[in-house]
Amino acid sequence: MDFELPEEAVDLRNAVTAFAQDRLAPDALARAHQDEYPWDAAKLIADQGLLGLTIPEAKGGQGGTLLDAVIAIQAVAAACPRSADVVQAGNFGPVRTFAEYATDEQRERFLPGILAGQQVISLCMSEPEAGSAVTDLQTSATKVDGGWLINGTKVFSTHSTEASVYLVYVRFSAGVGGIGSVLVERGAAGLEIGPPIAYMNGEHWCELHFVDCFVPDSMVLLGEGGFKRQMGGFNIERIGNASRSIAVGRYAFDRAVEHALTRHQFGRPIAEFQGLQWMFADVALDLEAAQLLLMKAAVNADRGLPSADETAMAKLAANKAGFAAADLAVQVMGAAGFSQDELAEYCLRRTRGWRIAGGSTEILKNRLAESVFGRRFNQRAPK
């Protein structure tokens, strides 16, 4: 078993690292605290060919591997944590599900702008009464002449304030088998975009209300029976989430290491105090273990869609390790780490959010328990 990256992967990592340090790192602090999507970084990243890495060339992408995308997002995050969101949106998020199942017409219509860093797609899955229990979603699609009328509300949709197109989970009929998805363009009649709501991670999302929103047949992505395929693609989203969790946590960790080596108290560097040494050792172990689980999931996924078990384990380990690393950085750096003059507090807020987004750590544990015991555990109350 070889734990070393192949030569071409090392070359990719070195190239992305050099680009990110040169073009993205200088504005990392300012970019982290801006409200809007980092369109400046999106253009730079797109021009570098780092969007659409996981999409086959035949479908308009770069034809790379999931491992390539993991390497790219982590190299970008190491220079500018906020810019990693762009790599996520162009490789791991709903764009991957869209590219996989879209018709040629749909891809030609939306994909070029997304991969050019000029547009972004938003996944609309969660509802006021359907979060982790996503199969409880109520947003309905009712057949009419030439298309469908969509009615319902979506919440917590990343990039909902800036998106030009929304990939919306809808219910065509009762049961899990009745769930599929449609594409809704911004500005569509019947789509009401609520005011931006600020979240702890610094992002702003909007509630989306669909009121007899007409979607033509040509804008159906996956019809009835599409839920499992959509969730299979969602495992790629979790790989991106895990990649950023580790990389952003490590960004904060590296700053804390530098601080501990240069900050003097009681006449010596604080790195010489055993209490801090053990804190750093624990976090270093967790980060390395999470990275190995992530790489396992990514490499194995290049034989197809990621394994639900391997992805759940990688994301769980990454969410815990990334947050622990950022929390350590804030603690060790004291008031400096707590201030917005440093990115440690930003990294803490971001890594905390990923313990909820894309499948909470508790839901991931449920998924792993099912694998351990070889059976499903119904979380619903008995009827």
Secondary structure, 3 states (H helix, E strand, C coil): CCCCCCHHHHHHHHHHHHHHHHHCHHHHHHHHCCCCCCHHHHHHHHHCCCCCCCCCHHHCCCCCCHHHHHHHHHHHHHHCHHHHHHHHHHHCCHHHHHHHHCCHHHHHHHHHHHHCCCCCEEEECCECCECCCHHHCCCEEEEECCEEEEEEEECCCCCCCCCCEEEEEEECCCCHHHEEEEEEECCCCCEEECCCEECCCCCEECCEEEEEEEEEHHHEEECCCCHHHHHHHHHHHHHHHHHHHHHHHHHHHHHHHHHHHHCEECCEEHHHCHHHHHHHHHHHHHHHHHHHHHHHHHHHHCCCCCCHHHHHHHHHHHHHHHHHHHHHHHHHHHHHHHCCCCCHHHHHHHHHHCCCCCCCHHHHHHHHHHHHHCCCCCCCCCC
